[in-house]
Amino acid sequence: MAEAAKKKRGWRARDIAIAFVLVVMMGGLIAARMLYTPYRIPSRSMVPTLMEGEYVAAQNTRQQMRVGDVVFHMQADEPGHTFVRRVLALPGQHIAFRDGVPIVDGVAAQQAGTGETGPDGERIVRETLGGHSYRVAYQSEGSPVLRDMSERVVPPGRVFLAGDARDNSLDSRINGPQPISNVKQSGGWIIFSPVNGRAGHRIE
């Protein structure tokens, strides 16, 4: 009887320990879901920052938006879809494009070659704009519609967004600045990638 009681207490202690671990794990998952939203990248519009087929965890706690931030947003003409783009200009700022290079408030983004190429042979350069440095991609031949844009002023309550694949992205150059209220998340992490060595990296 004493042995049975001892064994019963042992099982009870183990059950309590397992239950505690499960509660902690569930709490961690719930907390992670509150802080991050998972997405699969369906296209190459953000190459080389994000590759097609990657899974990312986008940060829900959005801070004040800055030029250079990567954001996840909805478009008014496609309310059921989430897009990922980079902020190039904020409300009241002037923006233009010349040969694919953004010019904000009369100052062109600085660009420097990296010697890298993208998945389709794109030329990769490092761009610096608004104090933020990141990589962008250019095809050997780009569309004049995307490469050159006359100066525009970003309206109040809106933000100018563009893909890092400058010749392969339908963004604010085509559909205009987007409402800031449609921006849902910013930044985050790459949690899975078909390309070796990219998982675990913070979105630049």
C-alpha positions as CSV (number, residue, x, y, z in Angstrom):
1,M,0.0,0.0,0.0
2,A,2.8,2.4,0.9
3,E,4.6,1.6,-2.3
4,A,1.4,2.2,-4.3
5,A,0.8,5.5,-2.6
6,K,4.4,6.6,-3.2
7,K,4.0,5.7,-6.9
8,K,0.7,7.6,-7.1
9,R,2.4,10.7,-5.7
10,G,5.2,10.3,-8.2
11,W,2.8,10.2,-11.1
12,R,0.9,13.2,-9.7
13,A,4.0,15.3,-9.4
14,R,5.0,14.3,-13.0
15,D,1.6,15.3,-14.3
16,I,1.8,18.6,-12.6
17,A,5.2,19.2,-14.1
18,I,4.0,18.3,-17.6
19,A,0.9,20.5,-17.2
20,F,3.1,23.4,-16.1
21,V,5.5,23.0,-19.1
22,L,2.5,22.9,-21.5
23,V,1.0,26.0,-19.9
24,V,4.3,27.9,-20.3
25,M,4.6,26.7,-23.9
26,M,1.0,27.8,-24.7
27,G,1.6,31.1,-23.0
28,G,4.7,31.6,-25.1
29,L,2.9,30.8,-28.3
30,I,0.0,33.2,-27.4
31,A,2.5,35.9,-26.5
32,A,4.4,35.3,-29.8
33,R,1.2,35.5,-31.8
34,M,0.4,38.9,-30.1
35,L,3.8,40.3,-31.0
36,Y,4.3,38.8,-34.5
37,T,2.1,37.8,-37.5
38,P,3.5,35.1,-39.9
39,Y,3.4,35.6,-43.6
40,R,4.6,33.7,-46.7
41,I,6.4,35.8,-49.3
42,P,4.5,35.0,-52.6
43,S,6.5,37.0,-55.1
44,R,9.9,38.5,-55.9
45,S,8.9,42.2,-55.5
46,M,11.2,42.6,-52.4
47,V,14.3,40.8,-53.7
48,P,17.0,40.8,-52.3
49,T,15.6,41.7,-48.9
50,L,12.9,38.9,-49.0
51,M,13.0,36.0,-51.4
52,E,10.0,34.2,-52.9
53,G,8.8,31.3,-50.7
54,E,10.3,32.7,-47.5
55,Y,8.2,32.7,-44.3
56,V,8.6,35.8,-42.1
57,A,7.3,36.9,-38.7
58,A,6.2,40.5,-39.0
59,Q,6.3,42.7,-35.9
60,N,2.8,43.8,-34.7
61,T,4.1,46.5,-32.4
62,R,4.6,49.2,-35.0
63,Q,6.6,52.2,-33.9
64,Q,6.6,55.6,-35.6
65,M,7.2,55.0,-39.3
66,R,10.5,56.0,-40.8
67,V,11.9,56.3,-44.3
68,G,13.6,52.9,-45.0
69,D,11.3,50.8,-42.9
70,V,9.9,47.6,-44.3
71,V,6.1,47.5,-43.7
72,F,3.2,45.1,-44.3
73,H,0.1,46.8,-45.5
74,M,-3.3,46.4,-47.3
75,Q,-4.2,48.3,-50.4
76,A,-7.6,49.9,-50.9
77,D,-8.1,48.2,-54.3
78,E,-7.2,44.8,-52.9
79,P,-8.5,44.7,-49.3
80,G,-8.1,40.9,-48.8
81,H,-4.4,40.8,-49.5
82,T,-1.3,41.9,-47.5
83,F,1.6,43.5,-49.3
84,V,5.2,44.1,-48.1
85,R,7.0,47.2,-49.3
86,R,9.6,49.7,-48.1
87,V,8.8,53.2,-47.0
88,L,10.5,55.8,-49.2
89,A,8.7,59.0,-48.3
90,L,6.4,60.2,-45.5
91,P,3.5,62.7,-45.6
92,G,4.5,66.1,-46.9
93,Q,7.8,64.9,-48.5
94,H,8.6,65.3,-52.2
95,I,9.6,62.2,-54.1
96,A,10.8,61.5,-57.6
97,F,12.6,58.7,-59.5
98,R,15.4,59.2,-62.0
99,D,16.8,56.1,-63.7
100,G,15.4,54.0,-60.8
101,V,17.0,56.0,-58.0
102,P,14.6,57.7,-55.5
103,I,15.0,61.4,-54.9
104,V,13.4,62.6,-51.6
105,D,13.1,66.3,-50.9
106,G,15.6,67.0,-53.7
107,V,18.3,64.6,-52.4
108,A,19.0,61.4,-54.3
109,A,19.5,58.1,-52.4
110,Q,23.2,57.1,-52.2
111,Q,23.9,53.8,-54.0
112,A,27.0,51.6,-54.1
113,G,27.6,48.4,-55.9
114,T,27.9,45.1,-54.0
115,G,29.1,42.7,-56.7
116,E,26.2,40.5,-55.9
117,T,23.5,39.2,-58.3
118,G,19.9,38.3,-57.6
119,P,18.1,35.0,-58.4
120,D,17.3,36.2,-61.9
121,G,20.7,37.9,-62.5
122,E,19.6,41.2,-61.1
123,R,22.3,43.7,-60.2
124,I,22.3,44.2,-56.4
125,V,23.3,47.6,-54.9
126,R,23.3,49.0,-51.4
127,E,21.1,52.0,-51.1
128,T,21.1,54.6,-48.2
129,L,18.1,56.8,-47.7
130,G,16.9,58.7,-44.6
131,G,19.8,57.2,-42.6
132,H,18.7,53.7,-43.4
133,S,20.9,51.3,-45.5
134,Y,19.5,48.3,-47.3
135,R,20.0,46.4,-50.6
136,V,17.9,46.8,-53.8
137,A,17.9,45.0,-57.1
138,Y,17.8,46.2,-60.7
139,Q,17.3,44.2,-63.9
140,S,19.5,44.7,-66.9
141,E,16.7,46.4,-68.7
142,G,14.0,48.2,-66.7
143,S,10.7,49.7,-67.6
144,P,10.7,53.6,-68.0
145,V,7.4,53.6,-66.2
146,L,9.1,52.3,-63.0
147,R,12.5,53.9,-63.5
148,D,11.5,57.5,-64.0
149,M,8.8,59.4,-62.1
150,S,8.2,63.1,-61.9
151,E,8.2,64.7,-58.5
152,R,5.1,64.2,-56.3
153,V,4.1,65.3,-52.9
154,V,3.0,62.6,-50.5
155,P,-0.5,63.6,-49.2
156,P,-1.3,63.9,-45.5
157,G,-2.1,60.5,-43.9
158,R,-0.4,58.6,-46.6
159,V,3.0,57.0,-47.3
160,F,5.0,56.3,-50.4
161,L,6.0,52.6,-50.7
162,A,8.2,50.7,-53.2
163,G,9.5,47.2,-53.6
164,D,13.2,46.5,-53.3
165,A,13.1,44.8,-56.7
166,R,12.8,48.1,-58.4
167,D,12.0,46.7,-61.9
168,N,9.6,44.0,-60.6
169,S,7.2,45.7,-58.2
170,L,3.8,47.3,-58.6
171,D,3.9,49.9,-55.8
172,S,3.3,53.6,-55.1
173,R,4.9,54.5,-58.4
174,I,1.9,53.0,-60.1
175,N,-1.0,53.0,-57.6
176,G,0.0,56.1,-55.6
177,P,0.8,56.6,-51.9
178,Q,-1.1,54.3,-49.5
179,P,-3.0,55.2,-46.3
180,I,-0.9,55.0,-43.2
181,S,-3.9,53.4,-41.5
182,N,-3.6,50.4,-43.9
183,V,-0.1,49.6,-42.5
184,K,-0.4,46.6,-40.1
185,Q,3.1,45.5,-39.2
186,S,6.7,46.5,-39.7
187,G,10.0,44.8,-39.7
188,G,10.4,41.3,-38.2
189,W,12.4,38.2,-38.9
190,I,12.9,35.6,-41.6
191,I,11.8,32.3,-40.0
192,F,12.2,30.0,-43.0
193,S,13.9,30.3,-46.3
194,P,14.5,28.1,-49.3
195,V,17.9,29.8,-49.5
196,N,20.6,28.5,-47.2
197,G,21.8,30.8,-44.4
198,R,18.9,33.3,-44.4
199,A,16.6,31.9,-41.7
200,G,16.9,33.7,-38.4
201,H,18.0,37.0,-40.0
202,R,16.2,40.2,-39.1
203,I,14.5,41.9,-42.0
204,E,16.9,44.7,-43.1
